[in-house]
Structure formats: structure tokens, C-alpha cells
Amino acid sequence: MALKSGLKTFLRWFLTIFITLSSVIYQRLTGPTHPSRGRVHIENTSVTYRFLRNYDTTEDAPVKIVVPNEKIQGEMQWKRYKSHDDWSLVSLERHGDTLVTYLPKQPSAGKVMYWVTLRDKNGKRYPLSAEPVILRFKNPVPFVILIPHVIIMFVSMLLGVRAGLEALAKGKNAYRFTRWATGLLFIGGLILGPLVQKYAFGAFWTGWPFGQDLTDNKTLFSFIFWGIALWVGRKKDKGRIWIIIAAVFQLLIYLIPHSMLGSEIDYTKSNS
């Protein structure tokens, strides 16, 4: 009996970890701050590139491509995102086996869009992306705030998935996991989250009703669903359906890439 119970617990934790990690990896790979990667073949040379889409305001953002073939040259077009700027054209400078240039740093939440093209010895051009890459600048966030925020949000999601699986299996610990998931979501998402936002972009909250930041909004609505599950389930053997709904809703909103519709400067409305 004890062996069977232990096996069930192991399987639930295994599924919990698998689902949580899969969701986190998916969100990471599909988010607008994840580097743009690719590969192009030029004159029997395979060139791999990795373009940044997120950088600190403390310095210009580097654009680097390792191209050992010295006959291959490159150039970059760039302009501020959401602006009336004309495209600026700069050549990539060679430093050993690497072609390098820099994007001028912008204020926090300022974005630039850039397009890199390589040329072979015959002048044939090889655009390295189907469309311009967009990079957003942000102020540095102290690790003492950022690291706890990331860890607590991850554990909250982990325990939320565990609560949902426990409720689905009619286990006795569903409400206990719900309490922990809700409490950690409050600390990580509604206390530390706004602090991260304030350091990075100068505002504590840019979701509803003040803005459309999907990261803020999905945190808020997830907390509301968990709050309902916590309230309904406070009586013994109650609220199981709401715990399942809250867990499923949490997973669904985590499929929305992180930082979508986040803070950004509209240069078309400024004088600079």
C-alpha cells in the first residue's frame, strides 16, 4: 500500500516537473527577448549568427558575427523602432575572425530595429534574417531582486501544476499546494514583479488598467483564479474543480511569450 502510494506521488511529481519545464522552455524560446538565431552558407562557409533582442542601457549593444573568411564583408541597417527615422547604414568592422558593429544605446524601453547583410567577394548579398530584428533596451535590475523573482515565480508555477494534478487525482494535498502556489505568486508576481518592472522600465505596473503589458496582465489574472480556488477550497473537500481550472489557466497564459506588449517608447510621439 505504501509502495503504491509512493509510486503515485513520484509520478505526479515527475509530471509536474516535466510540464513546468516544458512550459518554461517554450516561453523562453518564443519570447520577444530571446536572441534571433540562424545560419547561412556563403562560399562553402557556414556562418552562424545570434542577434540580441534585449540589452542594458549602460552601453551600446554589440552586433557580432564570427566569419573566418576574410573575403566576406558585412553591413547593418538600423533605425529606432516606432520612429520617423531614415535607415542608417554602417559597415561591420573586422576584428580577427569576427565582424562587429554597435547599436547606439537608447533610454529604457527604447527599441531599435536592425538588419544585417553579408557580402561575398563577388558582391552577392546575403540578408541574415527575413525581417528586421527588434532590440529593446532596459535598465539593469539588481540581482538581489531579479533572482528571487525568477526563482519564486518558477516554484509558484511548479506548485500550481502540482496542485492541479493533485486535484485531478482527488488527492488530499491539493489545497495545501494551492496555498503555496497562490502565496508565492503573490510574492513573486505582485511584489517582486513590480519592483523588477520599476528598475527595468521606470514603472511599477504597466498592465490593466494602466496599460496592456501581457506579463503584468497574465500575472494578475492568474492570481485572481488562484485566489478563487483558495477561497472556494477553504472548506474540506471543496474547490477541486477551481484548483484544476486555476492550474490549467496558469499553463495556458504561460504559453503567451514573456514581455509581449511590454514597455516601449513611441518615438513618433516625441521630439527627440
LOROKE-646501 format. One record per residue (C-alpha): residue in three letters; chain; y, x, z. Coordinates in steps of 0.02 Angstrom, whole numbers, padded with zeros to 5 digits. Layout:
N
<atom res="Ala" chain="A" c2="Y" c1="X" c3="Z"/>
...
This chain:
272
<atom res="Met" chain="A" c2="00000" c1="00000" c3="00000"/>
<atom res="Ala" chain="A" c2="00120" c1="00139" c3="00048"/>
<atom res="Leu" chain="A" c2="00071" c1="00236" c3="-00108"/>
<atom res="Lys" chain="A" c2="00106" c1="00086" c3="-00218"/>
<atom res="Ser" chain="A" c2="00275" c1="00058" c3="-00135"/>
<atom res="Gly" chain="A" c2="00320" c1="00241" c3="-00155"/>
<atom res="Leu" chain="A" c2="00273" c1="00237" c3="-00338"/>
<atom res="Lys" chain="A" c2="00385" c1="00085" c3="-00367"/>
<atom res="Thr" chain="A" c2="00530" c1="00172" c3="-00280"/>
<atom res="Phe" chain="A" c2="00502" c1="00329" c3="-00385"/>
<atom res="Leu" chain="A" c2="00501" c1="00229" c3="-00547"/>
<atom res="Arg" chain="A" c2="00660" c1="00137" c3="-00501"/>
<atom res="Trp" chain="A" c2="00750" c1="00299" c3="-00461"/>
<atom res="Phe" chain="A" c2="00683" c1="00377" c3="-00622"/>
<atom res="Leu" chain="A" c2="00750" c1="00232" c3="-00725"/>
<atom res="Thr" chain="A" c2="00914" c1="00236" c3="-00628"/>
<atom res="Ile" chain="A" c2="00943" c1="00420" c3="-00665"/>
<atom res="Phe" chain="A" c2="00889" c1="00403" c3="-00847"/>
<atom res="Ile" chain="A" c2="01003" c1="00253" c3="-00880"/>
<atom res="Thr" chain="A" c2="01151" c1="00330" c3="-00789"/>
<atom res="Leu" chain="A" c2="01139" c1="00499" c3="-00875"/>
<atom res="Ser" chain="A" c2="01115" c1="00418" c3="-01046"/>
<atom res="Ser" chain="A" c2="01271" c1="00313" c3="-01020"/>
<atom res="Val" chain="A" c2="01374" c1="00463" c3="-00960"/>
<atom res="Ile" chain="A" c2="01318" c1="00571" c3="-01106"/>
<atom res="Tyr" chain="A" c2="01355" c1="00432" c3="-01231"/>
<atom res="Gln" chain="A" c2="01528" c1="00405" c3="-01159"/>
<atom res="Arg" chain="A" c2="01563" c1="00591" c3="-01160"/>
<atom res="Leu" chain="A" c2="01509" c1="00615" c3="-01341"/>
<atom res="Thr" chain="A" c2="01603" c1="00463" c3="-01408"/>
<atom res="Gly" chain="A" c2="01765" c1="00481" c3="-01310"/>
<atom res="Pro" chain="A" c2="01930" c1="00523" c3="-01395"/>
<atom res="Thr" chain="A" c2="01949" c1="00682" c3="-01293"/>
<atom res="His" chain="A" c2="01782" c1="00756" c3="-01346"/>
<atom res="Pro" chain="A" c2="01805" c1="00903" c3="-01466"/>
<atom res="Ser" chain="A" c2="01782" c1="00868" c3="-01651"/>
<atom res="Arg" chain="A" c2="01638" c1="00974" c3="-01717"/>
<atom res="Gly" chain="A" c2="01564" c1="01009" c3="-01887"/>
<atom res="Arg" chain="A" c2="01500" c1="01135" c3="-02011"/>
<atom res="Val" chain="A" c2="01547" c1="01183" c3="-02189"/>
<atom res="His" chain="A" c2="01467" c1="01304" c3="-02313"/>
<atom res="Ile" chain="A" c2="01582" c1="01423" c3="-02408"/>
<atom res="Glu" chain="A" c2="01516" c1="01559" c3="-02523"/>
<atom res="Asn" chain="A" c2="01346" c1="01563" c3="-02439"/>
<atom res="Thr" chain="A" c2="01433" c1="01572" c3="-02271"/>
<atom res="Ser" chain="A" c2="01404" c1="01437" c3="-02140"/>
<atom res="Val" chain="A" c2="01565" c1="01402" c3="-02044"/>
<atom res="Thr" chain="A" c2="01554" c1="01303" c3="-01882"/>
<atom res="Tyr" chain="A" c2="01712" c1="01229" c3="-01810"/>
<atom res="Arg" chain="A" c2="01762" c1="01149" c3="-01645"/>
<atom res="Phe" chain="A" c2="01933" c1="01067" c3="-01638"/>
<atom res="Leu" chain="A" c2="02013" c1="01021" c3="-01473"/>
<atom res="Arg" chain="A" c2="02072" c1="00844" c3="-01439"/>
<atom res="Asn" chain="A" c2="02134" c1="00870" c3="-01263"/>
<atom res="Tyr" chain="A" c2="02240" c1="01011" c3="-01189"/>
<atom res="Asp" chain="A" c2="02355" c1="01052" c3="-01045"/>
<atom res="Thr" chain="A" c2="02544" c1="01052" c3="-01062"/>
<atom res="Thr" chain="A" c2="02556" c1="01227" c3="-00990"/>
<atom res="Glu" chain="A" c2="02538" c1="01315" c3="-01158"/>
<atom res="Asp" chain="A" c2="02517" c1="01293" c3="-01345"/>
<atom res="Ala" chain="A" c2="02345" c1="01229" c3="-01396"/>
<atom res="Pro" chain="A" c2="02239" c1="01356" c3="-01492"/>
<atom res="Val" chain="A" c2="02153" c1="01314" c3="-01655"/>
<atom res="Lys" chain="A" c2="02017" c1="01444" c3="-01685"/>
<atom res="Ile" chain="A" c2="01879" c1="01459" c3="-01814"/>
<atom res="Val" chain="A" c2="01754" c1="01602" c3="-01822"/>
<atom res="Val" chain="A" c2="01747" c1="01657" c3="-02005"/>
<atom res="Pro" chain="A" c2="01674" c1="01833" c3="-02025"/>
<atom res="Asn" chain="A" c2="01701" c1="01831" c3="-02215"/>
<atom res="Glu" chain="A" c2="01874" c1="01909" c3="-02233"/>
<atom res="Lys" chain="A" c2="01895" c1="01835" c3="-02408"/>
<atom res="Ile" chain="A" c2="01906" c1="01662" c3="-02331"/>
<atom res="Gln" chain="A" c2="02080" c1="01607" c3="-02276"/>
<atom res="Gly" chain="A" c2="02144" c1="01451" c3="-02192"/>
<atom res="Glu" chain="A" c2="02295" c1="01341" c3="-02163"/>
<atom res="Met" chain="A" c2="02340" c1="01197" c3="-02049"/>
<atom res="Gln" chain="A" c2="02450" c1="01045" c3="-02075"/>
<atom res="Trp" chain="A" c2="02514" c1="00960" c3="-01919"/>
<atom res="Lys" chain="A" c2="02642" c1="00838" c3="-01853"/>
<atom res="Arg" chain="A" c2="02673" c1="00737" c3="-01697"/>
<atom res="Tyr" chain="A" c2="02569" c1="00579" c3="-01686"/>
<atom res="Lys" chain="A" c2="02667" c1="00417" c3="-01699"/>
<atom res="Ser" chain="A" c2="02822" c1="00502" c3="-01767"/>
<atom res="His" chain="A" c2="02928" c1="00507" c3="-01924"/>
<atom res="Asp" chain="A" c2="02900" c1="00694" c3="-01938"/>
<atom res="Asp" chain="A" c2="02856" c1="00777" c3="-02102"/>
<atom res="Trp" chain="A" c2="02695" c1="00877" c3="-02107"/>
<atom res="Ser" chain="A" c2="02718" c1="01059" c3="-02058"/>
<atom res="Leu" chain="A" c2="02610" c1="01190" c3="-02145"/>
<atom res="Val" chain="A" c2="02558" c1="01351" c3="-02058"/>
<atom res="Ser" chain="A" c2="02435" c1="01487" c3="-02109"/>
<atom res="Leu" chain="A" c2="02293" c1="01539" c3="-01996"/>
<atom res="Glu" chain="A" c2="02306" c1="01721" c3="-01945"/>
<atom res="Arg" chain="A" c2="02152" c1="01832" c3="-01944"/>
<atom res="His" chain="A" c2="02106" c1="01920" c3="-01783"/>
<atom res="Gly" chain="A" c2="01943" c1="02010" c3="-01816"/>
<atom res="Asp" chain="A" c2="01815" c1="01880" c3="-01868"/>
<atom res="Thr" chain="A" c2="01921" c1="01733" c3="-01809"/>
<atom res="Leu" chain="A" c2="02058" c1="01632" c3="-01894"/>
<atom res="Val" chain="A" c2="02188" c1="01575" c3="-01767"/>
<atom res="Thr" chain="A" c2="02344" c1="01470" c3="-01753"/>
<atom res="Tyr" chain="A" c2="02425" c1="01363" c3="-01618"/>
<atom res="Leu" chain="A" c2="02489" c1="01186" c3="-01596"/>
<atom res="Pro" chain="A" c2="02657" c1="01180" c3="-01505"/>
<atom res="Lys" chain="A" c2="02637" c1="01108" c3="-01331"/>
<atom res="Gln" chain="A" c2="02704" c1="00933" c3="-01303"/>
<atom res="Pro" chain="A" c2="02758" c1="00834" c3="-01150"/>
<atom res="Ser" chain="A" c2="02623" c1="00747" c3="-01051"/>
<atom res="Ala" chain="A" c2="02545" c1="00605" c3="-01155"/>
<atom res="Gly" chain="A" c2="02620" c1="00679" c3="-01314"/>
<atom res="Lys" chain="A" c2="02499" c1="00687" c3="-01459"/>
<atom res="Val" chain="A" c2="02489" c1="00791" c3="-01617"/>
<atom res="Met" chain="A" c2="02380" c1="00766" c3="-01770"/>
<atom res="Tyr" chain="A" c2="02317" c1="00914" c3="-01870"/>
<atom res="Trp" chain="A" c2="02214" c1="00951" c3="-02022"/>
<atom res="Val" chain="A" c2="02133" c1="01120" c3="-02056"/>
<atom res="Thr" chain="A" c2="02083" c1="01179" c3="-02229"/>
<atom res="Leu" chain="A" c2="01992" c1="01339" c3="-02279"/>
<atom res="Arg" chain="A" c2="02006" c1="01426" c3="-02449"/>
<atom res="Asp" chain="A" c2="01882" c1="01542" c3="-02533"/>
<atom res="Lys" chain="A" c2="01928" c1="01692" c3="-02641"/>
<atom res="Asn" chain="A" c2="01946" c1="01581" c3="-02794"/>
<atom res="Gly" chain="A" c2="02069" c1="01464" c3="-02707"/>
<atom res="Lys" chain="A" c2="01946" c1="01321" c3="-02687"/>
<atom res="Arg" chain="A" c2="01993" c1="01216" c3="-02538"/>
<atom res="Tyr" chain="A" c2="01875" c1="01154" c3="-02402"/>
<atom res="Pro" chain="A" c2="01950" c1="01022" c3="-02284"/>
<atom res="Leu" chain="A" c2="01861" c1="01034" c3="-02116"/>
<atom res="Ser" chain="A" c2="01875" c1="00851" c3="-02069"/>
<atom res="Ala" chain="A" c2="01880" c1="00686" c3="-02161"/>
<atom res="Glu" chain="A" c2="02040" c1="00639" c3="-02071"/>
<atom res="Pro" chain="A" c2="02167" c1="00724" c3="-01958"/>
<atom res="Val" chain="A" c2="02111" c1="00770" c3="-01782"/>
<atom res="Ile" chain="A" c2="02220" c1="00698" c3="-01643"/>
<atom res="Leu" chain="A" c2="02253" c1="00803" c3="-01487"/>
<atom res="Arg" chain="A" c2="02334" c1="00737" c3="-01328"/>
<atom res="Phe" chain="A" c2="02423" c1="00846" c3="-01202"/>
<atom res="Lys" chain="A" c2="02410" c1="00813" c3="-01016"/>
<atom res="Asn" chain="A" c2="02473" c1="00894" c3="-00858"/>
<atom res="Pro" chain="A" c2="02343" c1="00992" c3="-00757"/>
<atom res="Val" chain="A" c2="02256" c1="00893" c3="-00620"/>
<atom res="Pro" chain="A" c2="02215" c1="00986" c3="-00458"/>
<atom res="Phe" chain="A" c2="02028" c1="01015" c3="-00441"/>
<atom res="Val" chain="A" c2="02035" c1="00953" c3="-00261"/>
<atom res="Ile" chain="A" c2="02071" c1="00780" c3="-00334"/>
<atom res="Leu" chain="A" c2="01983" c1="00788" c3="-00502"/>
<atom res="Ile" chain="A" c2="01813" c1="00850" c3="-00443"/>
<atom res="Pro" chain="A" c2="01791" c1="00719" c3="-00304"/>
<atom res="His" chain="A" c2="01849" c1="00584" c3="-00426"/>
<atom res="Val" chain="A" c2="01717" c1="00633" c3="-00554"/>
<atom res="Ile" chain="A" c2="01577" c1="00651" c3="-00427"/>
<atom res="Ile" chain="A" c2="01615" c1="00490" c3="-00335"/>
<atom res="Met" chain="A" c2="01628" c1="00390" c3="-00497"/>
<atom res="Phe" chain="A" c2="01461" c1="00459" c3="-00555"/>
<atom res="Val" chain="A" c2="01375" c1="00419" c3="-00389"/>
<atom res="Ser" chain="A" c2="01452" c1="00245" c3="-00389"/>
<atom res="Met" chain="A" c2="01382" c1="00211" c3="-00561"/>
<atom res="Leu" chain="A" c2="01213" c1="00284" c3="-00512"/>
<atom res="Leu" chain="A" c2="01201" c1="00170" c3="-00360"/>
<atom res="Gly" chain="A" c2="01264" c1="00023" c3="-00461"/>
<atom res="Val" chain="A" c2="01120" c1="00044" c3="-00584"/>
<atom res="Arg" chain="A" c2="01001" c1="00064" c3="-00437"/>
<atom res="Ala" chain="A" c2="01067" c1="-00096" c3="-00358"/>
<atom res="Gly" chain="A" c2="01040" c1="-00190" c3="-00520"/>
<atom res="Leu" chain="A" c2="00861" c1="-00129" c3="-00539"/>
<atom res="Glu" chain="A" c2="00825" c1="-00167" c3="-00356"/>
<atom res="Ala" chain="A" c2="00893" c1="-00344" c3="-00376"/>
<atom res="Leu" chain="A" c2="00796" c1="-00367" c3="-00537"/>
<atom res="Ala" chain="A" c2="00636" c1="-00318" c3="-00447"/>
<atom res="Lys" chain="A" c2="00684" c1="-00428" c3="-00298"/>
<atom res="Gly" chain="A" c2="00685" c1="-00275" c3="-00186"/>
<atom res="Lys" chain="A" c2="00750" c1="-00280" c3="-00009"/>
<atom res="Asn" chain="A" c2="00883" c1="-00144" c3="-00030"/>
<atom res="Ala" chain="A" c2="00987" c1="-00220" c3="-00170"/>
<atom res="Tyr" chain="A" c2="01131" c1="-00270" c3="-00057"/>
<atom res="Arg" chain="A" c2="01135" c1="-00100" c3="00030"/>
<atom res="Phe" chain="A" c2="01153" c1="-00013" c3="-00138"/>
<atom res="Thr" chain="A" c2="01285" c1="-00141" c3="-00187"/>
<atom res="Arg" chain="A" c2="01390" c1="-00098" c3="-00035"/>
<atom res="Trp" chain="A" c2="01384" c1="00087" c3="-00075"/>
<atom res="Ala" chain="A" c2="01420" c1="00061" c3="-00261"/>
<atom res="Thr" chain="A" c2="01569" c1="-00051" c3="-00225"/>
<atom res="Gly" chain="A" c2="01641" c1="00061" c3="-00090"/>
<atom res="Leu" chain="A" c2="01626" c1="00218" c3="-00194"/>
<atom res="Leu" chain="A" c2="01700" c1="00131" c3="-00346"/>
<atom res="Phe" chain="A" c2="01850" c1="00082" c3="-00240"/>
<atom res="Ile" chain="A" c2="01875" c1="00261" c3="-00179"/>
<atom res="Gly" chain="A" c2="01840" c1="00348" c3="-00343"/>
<atom res="Gly" chain="A" c2="01915" c1="00223" c3="-00464"/>
<atom res="Leu" chain="A" c2="02056" c1="00137" c3="-00370"/>
<atom res="Ile" chain="A" c2="02115" c1="00277" c3="-00255"/>
<atom res="Leu" chain="A" c2="02072" c1="00444" c3="-00334"/>
<atom res="Gly" chain="A" c2="02082" c1="00374" c3="-00512"/>
<atom res="Pro" chain="A" c2="02267" c1="00330" c3="-00500"/>
<atom res="Leu" chain="A" c2="02302" c1="00500" c3="-00421"/>
<atom res="Val" chain="A" c2="02220" c1="00585" c3="-00570"/>
<atom res="Gln" chain="A" c2="02320" c1="00475" c3="-00687"/>
<atom res="Lys" chain="A" c2="02482" c1="00515" c3="-00594"/>
<atom res="Tyr" chain="A" c2="02456" c1="00703" c3="-00605"/>
<atom res="Ala" chain="A" c2="02399" c1="00699" c3="-00787"/>
<atom res="Phe" chain="A" c2="02521" c1="00573" c3="-00861"/>
<atom res="Gly" chain="A" c2="02651" c1="00531" c3="-00730"/>
<atom res="Ala" chain="A" c2="02596" c1="00353" c3="-00689"/>
<atom res="Phe" chain="A" c2="02476" c1="00289" c3="-00557"/>
<atom res="Trp" chain="A" c2="02418" c1="00140" c3="-00659"/>
<atom res="Thr" chain="A" c2="02431" c1="00100" c3="-00845"/>
<atom res="Gly" chain="A" c2="02306" c1="-00042" c3="-00854"/>
<atom res="Trp" chain="A" c2="02333" c1="-00229" c3="-00831"/>
<atom res="Pro" chain="A" c2="02463" c1="-00297" c3="-00801"/>
<atom res="Phe" chain="A" c2="02571" c1="-00144" c3="-00840"/>
<atom res="Gly" chain="A" c2="02481" c1="-00076" c3="-00992"/>
<atom res="Gln" chain="A" c2="02324" c1="-00075" c3="-01097"/>
<atom res="Asp" chain="A" c2="02233" c1="00081" c3="-01038"/>
<atom res="Leu" chain="A" c2="02050" c1="00035" c3="-01056"/>
<atom res="Thr" chain="A" c2="01994" c1="00161" c3="-00924"/>
<atom res="Asp" chain="A" c2="02103" c1="00078" c3="-00792"/>
<atom res="Asn" chain="A" c2="02057" c1="-00097" c3="-00851"/>
<atom res="Lys" chain="A" c2="01870" c1="-00070" c3="-00854"/>
<atom res="Thr" chain="A" c2="01877" c1="00007" c3="-00679"/>
<atom res="Leu" chain="A" c2="01973" c1="-00144" c3="-00614"/>
<atom res="Phe" chain="A" c2="01858" c1="-00274" c3="-00692"/>
<atom res="Ser" chain="A" c2="01702" c1="-00181" c3="-00638"/>
<atom res="Phe" chain="A" c2="01768" c1="-00180" c3="-00459"/>
<atom res="Ile" chain="A" c2="01802" c1="-00368" c3="-00470"/>
<atom res="Phe" chain="A" c2="01622" c1="-00403" c3="-00525"/>
<atom res="Trp" chain="A" c2="01552" c1="-00292" c3="-00388"/>
<atom res="Gly" chain="A" c2="01668" c1="-00374" c3="-00263"/>
<atom res="Ile" chain="A" c2="01599" c1="-00545" c3="-00310"/>
<atom res="Ala" chain="A" c2="01421" c1="-00479" c3="-00293"/>
<atom res="Leu" chain="A" c2="01464" c1="-00407" c3="-00123"/>
<atom res="Trp" chain="A" c2="01541" c1="-00569" c3="-00063"/>
<atom res="Val" chain="A" c2="01405" c1="-00685" c3="-00128"/>
<atom res="Gly" chain="A" c2="01267" c1="-00571" c3="-00069"/>
<atom res="Arg" chain="A" c2="01330" c1="-00551" c3="00109"/>
<atom res="Lys" chain="A" c2="01204" c1="-00684" c3="00163"/>
<atom res="Lys" chain="A" c2="01023" c1="-00633" c3="00164"/>
<atom res="Asp" chain="A" c2="00928" c1="-00662" c3="00002"/>
<atom res="Lys" chain="A" c2="01087" c1="-00719" c3="-00088"/>
<atom res="Gly" chain="A" c2="01185" c1="-00646" c3="-00232"/>
<atom res="Arg" chain="A" c2="01041" c1="-00564" c3="-00325"/>
<atom res="Ile" chain="A" c2="01098" c1="-00635" c3="-00493"/>
<atom res="Trp" chain="A" c2="01276" c1="-00574" c3="-00464"/>
<atom res="Ile" chain="A" c2="01214" c1="-00400" c3="-00423"/>
<atom res="Ile" chain="A" c2="01120" c1="-00396" c3="-00588"/>
<atom res="Ile" chain="A" c2="01273" c1="-00462" c3="-00681"/>
<atom res="Ala" chain="A" c2="01386" c1="-00332" c3="-00600"/>
<atom res="Ala" chain="A" c2="01265" c1="-00191" c3="-00644"/>
<atom res="Val" chain="A" c2="01247" c1="-00248" c3="-00825"/>
<atom res="Phe" chain="A" c2="01435" c1="-00271" c3="-00842"/>
<atom res="Gln" chain="A" c2="01463" c1="-00097" c3="-00773"/>
<atom res="Leu" chain="A" c2="01345" c1="-00023" c3="-00902"/>
<atom res="Leu" chain="A" c2="01424" c1="-00120" c3="-01044"/>
<atom res="Ile" chain="A" c2="01601" c1="-00065" c3="-01003"/>
<atom res="Tyr" chain="A" c2="01543" c1="00115" c3="-00985"/>
<atom res="Leu" chain="A" c2="01493" c1="00105" c3="-01168"/>
<atom res="Ile" chain="A" c2="01681" c1="00097" c3="-01201"/>
<atom res="Pro" chain="A" c2="01735" c1="00278" c3="-01230"/>
<atom res="His" chain="A" c2="01835" c1="00356" c3="-01090"/>
<atom res="Ser" chain="A" c2="02026" c1="00367" c3="-01114"/>
<atom res="Met" chain="A" c2="02032" c1="00239" c3="-01255"/>
<atom res="Leu" chain="A" c2="02207" c1="00163" c3="-01273"/>
<atom res="Gly" chain="A" c2="02267" c1="00286" c3="-01142"/>
<atom res="Ser" chain="A" c2="02442" c1="00350" c3="-01108"/>
<atom res="Glu" chain="A" c2="02535" c1="00414" c3="-01261"/>
<atom res="Ile" chain="A" c2="02713" c1="00447" c3="-01316"/>
<atom res="Asp" chain="A" c2="02779" c1="00348" c3="-01464"/>
<atom res="Tyr" chain="A" c2="02896" c1="00474" c3="-01545"/>
<atom res="Thr" chain="A" c2="02959" c1="00342" c3="-01666"/>
<atom res="Lys" chain="A" c2="03049" c1="00261" c3="-01520"/>
<atom res="Ser" chain="A" c2="03127" c1="00421" c3="-01451"/>
<atom res="Asn" chain="A" c2="03270" c1="00529" c3="-01510"/>
<atom res="Ser" chain="A" c2="03176" c1="00693" c3="-01498"/>
